[in-house]
Amino acid sequence: MEFAGIITEYDPFHNGHAAQLAAVRRAGARCIAVCMSSGAVQRGGVPILPESVRVRAALASGADLVVALPAPYACATAEQFAAAGVSLLAALGCDTLAFGAENPDAERLLTAANLLLGEKIQPLIREKLSLGMTYAAARAEAAETLAPGMGDLLRTPNNTLGIEYCKAILAQKASLCPLSLPRWGAAHGGAAGEHEGVPMASASYLRARTLEEWAPFVPQPAMELYRQAAAEGQLLDTQRLETALLVLLRATPMQNFAQVRGISEGLENRLAAAVREADGLEDLYTRLKTKRYPHARLRRLVLDAALDIPENLPQPPYLLVLGAKKEALPRLKQARLPAGTSLADLMRTGEAARKIGELHSRAVDFSSLCRCKIRPMGLAFTAKPVIL
């Protein structure tokens, strides 16, 4: 391992993330690149913290280079999220992909990935879906049927995402070696814990708490950045997010919902009816929910509908640099995609780049509207990269 990559959100960056960066460095990485969600997040919303704050926190704790996972891929399914991140890090020239997992056995995760890519599992998944299972549950049951023990791997969030990374590496024939690391201190969304005397908590645990409650669980430099961001009104205002989403949905012609990513089986009609009646986001999700569709999928569907994200997207067409240490910038010369700090310049490199750049900019503008202090439009083009 010489040039390692990590796919992440860092919303917020916490002690577990810092420990992961340190572990990757100890494993031999001379340079660590981070592919970080920008403009949107995978849970179906916008980040609590703006990009520049998350980039600075990462660089202060051991990352060398941060590139954007553009919004259309950042708010996608785990499979699409992973595939886009793997594609970007492979194009950057990374030789290793590091990630956390409940079961840090990369070979076992690769075995599960191969199973999911095989032809035998698809009929079993369809059979389970016909029984009304969610896709995640159907896939886990099908995997267990074919290979006892594999189902358990697919029932925990970080294992599942790690398997998606492995699937993407295999499907793309990417020159990335998976480096699976244990989760330390606390399970995803679970109570806080400790690792080697350092308090640990997951990002989802922290997001459910006040900013000052984060203090024991994040590096001190990061906490200072978060307090400064809060003082400047840069944190997410959930009420503004709710209003902005509902306004966009109500302003969208109902027939357009049929073209949105993730729409199937008449779900566009259910969405249209819910938008007409809902008095808030939770009410909207409740009206949409069925046994078949988990809450996370519905959140992503609603965001996709508001931002008009289509079903089919090209492979990520560029590497947008959000931040770097100066000594890491020469790495960009070996990139197999157009790379740089200007989104406008990157969008001029081809039709796919223009399309993704427009969708990404739309999401960044939306995110800017959802801050405690509303920020101007165009930040995807005008924000300066963080160079240390």
C-alpha positions as CSV (number, residue, x, y, z in Angstrom):
1,M,0.0,0.0,0.0
2,E,1.3,3.4,-1.0
3,F,-1.8,5.6,-1.9
4,A,-4.9,4.8,0.1
5,G,-8.4,6.0,-0.4
6,I,-11.5,6.4,1.8
7,I,-15.1,7.0,0.8
8,T,-16.9,8.9,3.5
9,E,-19.2,11.8,4.6
10,Y,-17.5,13.1,7.7
11,D,-20.8,14.6,8.9
12,P,-19.4,15.2,11.5
13,F,-15.8,14.1,11.5
14,H,-15.2,12.4,14.8
15,N,-12.7,10.4,16.9
16,G,-13.5,7.1,15.1
17,H,-12.6,8.8,11.7
18,A,-9.4,10.1,13.2
19,A,-8.5,6.6,14.5
20,Q,-9.2,5.1,11.0
21,L,-6.9,7.6,9.3
22,A,-4.2,6.8,11.9
23,A,-4.7,3.1,11.3
24,V,-4.4,3.5,7.5
25,R,-1.2,5.5,8.0
26,R,0.2,2.8,10.3
27,A,-0.6,0.2,7.7
28,G,1.8,1.9,5.3
29,A,0.0,4.6,3.4
30,R,2.2,7.5,2.4
31,C,-0.7,9.5,1.1
32,I,-4.4,9.3,2.0
33,A,-7.1,10.5,-0.3
34,V,-10.7,11.0,0.9
35,C,-13.7,10.9,-1.5
36,M,-16.3,12.9,0.5
37,S,-20.0,13.5,-0.1
38,S,-20.6,17.0,-1.3
39,G,-23.9,18.8,-1.6
40,A,-26.0,15.9,-0.3
41,V,-25.6,12.8,1.9
42,Q,-26.5,9.2,1.5
43,R,-29.2,9.1,4.1
44,G,-31.3,11.4,1.8
45,G,-30.7,15.0,2.9
46,V,-28.0,17.6,3.1
47,P,-25.0,17.6,5.4
48,I,-25.2,19.2,8.8
49,L,-21.8,20.8,8.2
50,P,-20.8,22.6,4.9
51,E,-18.0,21.0,2.8
52,S,-15.2,23.4,3.8
53,V,-15.6,22.6,7.5
54,R,-15.6,18.9,6.9
55,V,-12.6,19.2,4.6
56,R,-10.6,21.2,7.1
57,A,-11.4,18.7,9.9
58,A,-10.2,15.8,7.7
59,L,-7.0,17.5,6.7
60,A,-6.3,18.5,10.3
61,S,-6.5,14.9,11.3
62,G,-4.4,13.1,8.8
63,A,-6.0,13.2,5.3
64,D,-3.8,14.5,2.5
65,L,-6.3,15.1,-0.4
66,V,-10.1,15.5,-0.5
67,V,-12.1,15.1,-3.6
68,A,-15.9,15.5,-4.0
69,L,-18.3,12.6,-4.4
70,P,-20.8,14.8,-6.4
71,A,-24.3,15.1,-5.0
72,P,-26.1,12.9,-7.5
73,Y,-24.0,10.0,-6.4
74,A,-23.7,11.0,-2.7
75,C,-27.5,10.7,-2.2
76,A,-27.8,7.5,-4.1
77,T,-28.3,3.9,-2.9
78,A,-25.4,2.2,-1.1
79,E,-24.6,0.3,-4.4
80,Q,-24.5,3.5,-6.5
81,F,-22.7,5.5,-3.7
82,A,-20.0,2.8,-3.5
83,A,-19.6,2.4,-7.2
84,A,-19.1,6.1,-7.8
85,G,-16.6,6.4,-4.9
86,V,-14.6,3.4,-6.1
87,S,-14.6,4.8,-9.7
88,L,-13.2,8.1,-8.5
89,L,-10.5,6.8,-6.2
90,A,-9.4,4.3,-8.8
91,A,-9.2,7.1,-11.4
92,L,-7.2,9.1,-8.9
93,G,-4.6,6.4,-8.8
94,C,-5.2,4.9,-5.3
95,D,-4.0,1.3,-4.8
96,T,-6.0,0.6,-1.6
97,L,-9.5,1.3,-0.4
98,A,-9.9,1.4,3.4
99,F,-13.2,1.2,5.2
100,G,-14.7,0.2,8.5
101,A,-16.8,-2.9,9.0
102,E,-18.4,-4.9,11.9
103,N,-16.6,-7.9,10.5
104,P,-13.1,-6.7,9.4
105,D,-12.3,-9.7,7.2
106,A,-11.8,-8.4,3.7
107,E,-11.6,-11.9,2.2
108,R,-15.0,-12.8,3.6
109,L,-16.5,-9.5,2.4
110,L,-15.1,-10.2,-1.1
111,T,-16.7,-13.7,-1.0
112,A,-20.0,-12.1,-0.2
113,A,-19.5,-9.6,-3.0
114,N,-18.8,-12.4,-5.5
115,L,-22.0,-14.1,-4.3
116,L,-24.1,-11.0,-4.9
117,L,-22.6,-10.6,-8.4
118,G,-23.4,-14.1,-9.3
119,E,-26.5,-15.2,-11.3
120,K,-27.8,-17.7,-8.8
121,I,-28.9,-15.1,-6.3
122,Q,-31.1,-13.0,-8.5
123,P,-34.1,-15.4,-8.8
124,L,-34.0,-16.0,-5.0
125,I,-34.1,-12.2,-4.4
126,R,-37.1,-11.8,-6.7
127,E,-38.8,-14.7,-4.8
128,K,-38.3,-13.0,-1.5
129,L,-39.4,-9.6,-2.8
130,S,-42.6,-11.2,-4.0
131,L,-43.3,-12.0,-0.3
132,G,-43.3,-8.3,0.5
133,M,-39.7,-8.1,2.0
134,T,-37.6,-5.0,1.6
135,Y,-34.8,-5.4,-0.9
136,A,-32.2,-5.5,1.9
137,A,-34.0,-8.2,3.8
138,A,-34.6,-10.2,0.6
139,R,-31.0,-10.0,-0.4
140,A,-29.8,-11.1,3.0
141,E,-32.3,-14.1,3.1
142,A,-31.2,-15.1,-0.4
143,A,-27.5,-15.0,0.5
144,E,-28.1,-17.1,3.6
145,T,-29.9,-19.7,1.4
146,L,-26.9,-20.0,-0.9
147,A,-24.2,-19.7,1.7
148,P,-25.1,-20.1,5.3
149,G,-23.6,-17.4,7.4
150,M,-23.5,-14.8,4.6
151,G,-26.9,-13.4,5.5
152,D,-25.6,-12.1,8.8
153,L,-22.9,-10.0,7.0
154,L,-25.7,-8.3,5.0
155,R,-27.7,-7.3,8.1
156,T,-25.2,-4.8,9.5
157,P,-24.7,-1.4,7.9
158,N,-21.0,-1.1,7.7
159,N,-20.5,-4.7,6.5
160,T,-23.2,-4.1,3.9
161,L,-21.4,-0.9,2.6
162,G,-18.0,-2.7,2.7
163,I,-19.5,-5.5,0.6
164,E,-20.8,-2.9,-1.9
165,Y,-17.2,-1.5,-2.1
166,C,-15.9,-4.9,-2.8
167,K,-18.7,-5.5,-5.4
168,A,-17.7,-2.2,-7.2
169,I,-14.0,-3.2,-7.1
170,L,-14.8,-6.5,-8.7
171,A,-17.3,-5.2,-11.2
172,Q,-15.0,-2.4,-12.4
173,K,-11.9,-4.5,-12.2
174,A,-10.4,-1.6,-10.2
175,S,-6.8,-1.8,-9.1
176,L,-7.8,-1.3,-5.5
177,C,-7.0,-3.7,-2.6
178,P,-9.7,-3.6,0.1
179,L,-8.4,-2.8,3.6
180,S,-11.2,-3.6,6.1
181,L,-10.8,-2.1,9.5
182,P,-12.9,-2.7,12.7
183,R,-15.4,-0.2,13.9
184,W,-14.2,1.1,17.3
185,G,-16.2,2.0,20.4
186,A,-19.8,2.1,19.2
187,A,-22.0,0.5,16.6
188,H,-23.7,2.5,13.9
189,G,-26.3,4.7,15.6
190,G,-25.7,3.0,18.9
191,A,-24.7,4.4,22.3
192,A,-21.3,6.0,22.7
193,G,-18.3,3.8,23.6
194,E,-14.6,4.0,24.1
195,H,-11.5,2.7,22.3
196,E,-8.1,2.7,24.0
197,G,-9.3,5.4,26.4
198,V,-10.7,7.7,23.6
199,P,-14.5,8.3,23.7
200,M,-16.1,7.1,20.5
201,A,-19.6,7.7,19.0
202,S,-21.0,7.2,15.5
203,A,-21.9,10.1,13.3
204,S,-25.6,9.2,13.5
205,Y,-25.4,9.2,17.3
206,L,-23.9,12.7,17.2
207,R,-26.3,14.1,14.7
208,A,-29.1,13.3,17.2
209,R,-27.4,15.5,19.8
210,T,-26.6,19.1,20.4
211,L,-23.3,20.6,19.2
212,E,-21.8,20.9,22.6
213,E,-22.6,17.2,23.3
214,W,-20.2,16.3,20.5
215,A,-17.1,17.7,22.3
216,P,-15.9,14.5,23.9
217,F,-16.3,12.5,20.7
218,V,-14.5,14.7,18.1
219,P,-10.9,15.9,17.8
220,Q,-10.4,19.3,19.4
221,P,-9.4,21.0,16.2
222,A,-12.6,19.7,14.6
223,M,-14.7,20.9,17.5
224,E,-13.2,24.4,17.2
225,L,-14.2,24.4,13.5
226,Y,-17.7,23.2,14.4
227,R,-18.2,26.0,17.0
228,Q,-17.0,28.6,14.5
229,A,-19.3,27.3,11.8
230,A,-22.2,27.4,14.3
231,A,-21.3,31.0,15.3
232,E,-21.4,31.9,11.6
233,G,-24.8,30.3,11.0
234,Q,-23.4,27.6,8.7
235,L,-25.0,24.6,10.4
236,L,-28.1,22.9,9.0
237,D,-31.5,24.4,9.9
238,T,-33.9,21.4,9.7
239,Q,-36.9,23.6,9.5
240,R,-35.6,25.4,6.5
241,L,-34.7,22.0,4.9
242,E,-38.3,20.8,5.5
243,T,-39.8,24.0,4.0
244,A,-37.4,24.1,1.0
245,L,-38.1,20.4,0.2
246,L,-41.8,20.8,0.4
247,V,-41.8,24.0,-1.8
248,L,-39.7,22.3,-4.5
249,L,-42.0,19.2,-4.5
250,R,-45.2,21.2,-4.7
251,A,-43.8,23.3,-7.5
252,T,-42.8,20.2,-9.5
253,P,-45.4,19.1,-12.2
254,M,-46.7,15.8,-10.9
255,Q,-46.0,14.0,-14.2
256,N,-42.3,14.7,-13.7
257,F,-42.2,12.3,-10.7
258,A,-42.3,9.3,-13.1
259,Q,-38.8,10.2,-14.4
260,V,-37.2,10.4,-10.9
261,R,-34.5,7.9,-9.9
262,G,-35.9,5.1,-7.8
263,I,-39.5,5.5,-8.9
264,S,-41.1,2.1,-9.8
265,E,-44.4,0.2,-9.4
266,G,-46.6,3.3,-9.4
267,L,-44.7,5.0,-6.6
268,E,-44.9,8.3,-8.5
269,N,-48.7,8.3,-7.9
270,R,-48.2,7.7,-4.2
271,L,-45.6,10.5,-4.1
272,A,-47.9,12.9,-6.0
273,A,-50.8,12.2,-3.6
274,A,-48.5,12.5,-0.5
275,V,-47.1,15.9,-1.7
276,R,-50.6,17.3,-2.1
277,E,-51.6,16.4,1.4
278,A,-48.5,16.3,3.6
279,D,-48.1,19.0,6.3
280,G,-44.4,18.2,6.9
281,L,-41.6,15.9,6.0
282,E,-42.4,13.2,8.5
283,D,-46.0,13.3,7.4
284,L,-44.8,13.0,3.8
285,Y,-42.6,10.0,4.6
286,T,-45.4,8.3,6.6
287,R,-47.8,8.7,3.7
288,L,-45.2,7.2,1.4
289,K,-44.2,4.3,3.6
290,T,-45.1,0.7,2.9
291,K,-43.5,-2.6,4.1
292,R,-41.6,-2.7,0.8
293,Y,-39.8,0.6,1.1
294,P,-37.6,1.5,4.1
295,H,-37.4,5.0,5.4
296,A,-34.0,5.6,4.0
297,R,-35.1,4.8,0.5
298,L,-38.0,7.2,0.8
299,R,-35.8,10.0,2.1
300,R,-33.6,9.6,-0.9
301,L,-36.6,9.4,-3.2
302,V,-38.0,12.6,-1.9
303,L,-34.6,14.4,-2.3
304,D,-34.2,13.1,-5.8
305,A,-37.7,14.3,-6.7
306,A,-37.0,17.8,-5.3
307,L,-33.6,18.0,-7.1
308,D,-34.9,16.3,-10.3
309,I,-32.2,13.7,-10.3
310,P,-32.8,11.2,-13.2
311,E,-32.7,7.4,-13.1
312,N,-29.6,7.1,-15.3
313,L,-26.4,8.8,-14.6
314,P,-23.0,8.5,-16.3
315,Q,-19.9,7.2,-14.5
316,P,-18.4,10.1,-12.4
317,P,-16.7,12.2,-15.1
318,Y,-14.3,14.3,-13.2
319,L,-12.3,14.7,-9.9
320,L,-13.3,18.0,-8.1
321,V,-10.7,18.8,-5.5
322,L,-12.2,20.2,-2.3
323,G,-9.0,20.4,-0.4
324,A,-5.4,19.2,-0.1
325,K,-2.0,19.5,1.5
326,K,0.3,21.1,-1.0
327,E,2.6,18.1,-1.1
328,A,-0.3,15.9,-2.2
329,L,-1.3,18.0,-5.2
330,P,1.2,16.4,-7.6
331,R,-0.8,13.2,-7.2
332,L,-3.4,14.8,-9.6
333,K,-1.0,14.5,-12.5
334,Q,-1.5,10.7,-12.6
335,A,-5.3,10.9,-12.5
336,R,-7.2,9.2,-15.3
337,L,-10.1,11.7,-15.2
338,P,-10.0,15.5,-15.6
339,A,-9.0,16.8,-12.2
340,G,-8.9,20.3,-10.7
341,T,-10.4,22.8,-8.2
342,S,-12.7,24.6,-10.6
343,L,-16.1,23.0,-11.3
344,A,-16.7,25.4,-14.2
345,D,-13.5,24.2,-15.9
346,L,-14.3,20.5,-15.3
347,M,-17.8,20.9,-16.7
348,R,-16.3,22.1,-20.0
349,T,-14.5,18.7,-20.4
350,G,-17.6,16.9,-21.9
351,E,-21.3,16.4,-21.9
352,A,-21.3,14.0,-19.0
353,A,-19.3,16.5,-16.9
354,R,-21.7,19.3,-17.8
355,K,-24.7,17.2,-16.8
356,I,-23.2,16.0,-13.4
357,G,-21.9,19.5,-12.7
358,E,-25.4,21.0,-13.2
359,L,-27.0,18.5,-10.9
360,H,-24.3,18.9,-8.3
361,S,-24.5,22.7,-8.4
362,R,-28.3,22.5,-7.9
363,A,-27.8,20.3,-4.8
364,V,-25.2,22.7,-3.4
365,D,-27.5,25.7,-4.0
366,F,-30.3,23.8,-2.2
367,S,-28.0,23.0,0.7
368,S,-27.0,26.7,0.9
369,L,-30.7,27.5,1.4
370,C,-31.0,25.2,4.3
371,R,-28.4,26.8,6.6
372,C,-29.2,28.8,9.8
373,K,-27.9,31.7,7.8
374,I,-28.9,31.4,4.2
375,R,-25.9,31.4,1.9
376,P,-25.7,32.7,-1.7
377,M,-26.2,30.6,-4.8
378,G,-23.3,29.5,-6.9
379,L,-21.0,28.2,-4.1
380,A,-20.2,25.1,-6.1
381,F,-18.4,27.5,-8.5
382,T,-17.1,30.2,-6.2
383,A,-16.1,28.4,-3.0
384,K,-12.3,28.2,-2.7
385,P,-10.6,24.8,-2.1
386,V,-8.9,24.3,1.2
387,I,-5.1,24.2,0.5
388,L,-2.8,23.7,3.5
